[in-house]
């Protein structure tokens, strides 16, 4: 199983376990609920850091290119073609403008 998916699946149970331990410590008058909120942030932060580390080392899913951002590093795409190399011009050039030689000004 992918390590990122595993960490994502245990995030809820880890937070529930942390809540249960804090409730037990509150019953034993060791830690009050009002002072336990940093513990939730620490547990959530550690899990998120582990997910990021797992995502950085994971192989891209099928159908994605090898240089997909977030999977083993980002490899930029090839540089776009220069405007002179494109065949369709949005602005007409001087050679494509037809002149009227009849002299009537149209």
C-alpha positions as CSV (number, residue, x, y, z in Angstrom):
1,X,0.0,0.0,0.0
2,X,1.1,3.5,-0.7
3,X,2.6,5.1,2.4
4,X,0.8,8.4,1.7
5,X,-2.6,6.6,1.6
6,X,-1.8,4.8,4.8
7,X,-0.9,8.0,6.6
8,X,-4.1,9.6,5.3
9,X,-6.2,6.7,6.6
10,X,-4.7,6.8,10.1
11,X,-5.1,10.5,10.5
12,X,-8.6,10.2,12.0
13,X,-7.9,7.4,14.3
14,X,-4.7,9.1,15.5
15,X,-6.7,12.3,16.4
16,X,-9.4,10.1,18.1
17,X,-6.7,8.3,20.1
18,X,-5.1,11.7,21.1
19,X,-8.5,12.9,22.2
20,X,-9.0,9.7,24.3
21,X,-5.6,10.0,26.0
22,X,-6.4,13.7,26.8
23,X,-9.7,12.7,28.3
24,X,-8.0,10.0,30.4
25,X,-5.4,12.5,31.6
26,X,-8.2,15.0,32.4
27,X,-10.0,12.3,34.5
28,X,-6.7,11.7,36.4
29,X,-6.3,15.5,36.9
30,X,-3.0,15.5,35.1
31,X,-3.9,17.6,32.1
32,X,-6.9,19.8,31.7
33,X,-8.9,19.9,28.4
34,X,-8.3,23.7,28.2
35,X,-4.6,23.1,28.1
36,X,-4.6,20.1,25.7
37,X,-5.3,21.9,22.4
38,X,-1.5,22.3,21.5
39,X,-1.2,18.5,21.7
40,X,-3.9,18.2,18.9
41,X,-2.0,20.6,16.8
42,X,1.3,18.8,17.3
43,X,-0.2,15.4,16.4
44,X,-1.9,16.8,13.3
45,X,1.3,18.6,12.2
46,X,3.4,15.5,12.6
47,X,0.9,13.5,10.5
48,X,0.8,16.2,7.8
49,X,4.6,16.4,7.7
50,X,4.8,12.6,7.3
51,X,2.2,12.8,4.5
52,X,4.3,15.4,2.7
53,X,7.4,13.3,3.0
54,X,5.6,10.2,1.7
55,X,4.2,12.2,-1.2
56,X,7.6,13.6,-2.2
57,X,9.1,10.1,-2.5
58,X,6.1,8.4,-4.1
59,X,5.9,7.3,-7.7
60,X,3.3,9.2,-9.8
61,X,-0.1,7.4,-10.3
62,X,-0.7,5.7,-13.6
63,X,-1.5,8.1,-16.4
64,X,0.5,11.0,-15.0
65,X,3.8,12.1,-16.6
66,X,7.0,11.3,-14.7
67,X,7.7,14.9,-13.9
68,X,4.3,15.5,-12.3
69,X,4.7,18.1,-9.5
70,X,4.7,16.5,-6.0
71,X,5.9,13.1,-7.1
72,X,9.6,12.8,-6.9
73,X,10.4,16.4,-7.7
74,X,9.2,18.9,-10.3
75,X,10.7,18.9,-13.8
76,X,9.6,21.8,-15.9
77,X,8.0,21.2,-19.3
78,X,9.8,22.1,-22.5
79,X,9.9,25.7,-23.5
80,X,7.1,26.9,-25.7
81,X,7.8,27.5,-29.3
82,X,8.7,30.9,-30.4
83,X,6.0,33.1,-31.9
84,X,7.8,33.2,-35.3
85,X,7.6,29.4,-35.5
86,X,3.8,29.3,-35.3
87,X,2.0,29.1,-38.6
88,X,-1.1,31.1,-37.6
89,X,-0.7,34.8,-37.2
90,X,-3.3,36.8,-35.4
91,X,-2.0,40.1,-36.7
92,X,-1.7,40.4,-40.5
93,X,1.8,41.2,-41.8
94,X,2.5,43.7,-44.6
95,X,2.8,41.0,-47.2
96,X,-0.7,39.6,-46.4
97,X,-2.4,43.0,-46.9
98,X,-3.7,43.4,-50.4
99,X,-3.6,46.8,-51.9
100,X,-6.2,48.3,-54.3
101,X,-4.5,49.6,-57.4
102,X,-7.7,51.0,-59.0
103,X,-7.1,54.5,-57.6
104,X,-10.6,55.0,-56.4
105,X,-9.5,54.9,-52.7
106,X,-11.3,51.7,-51.6
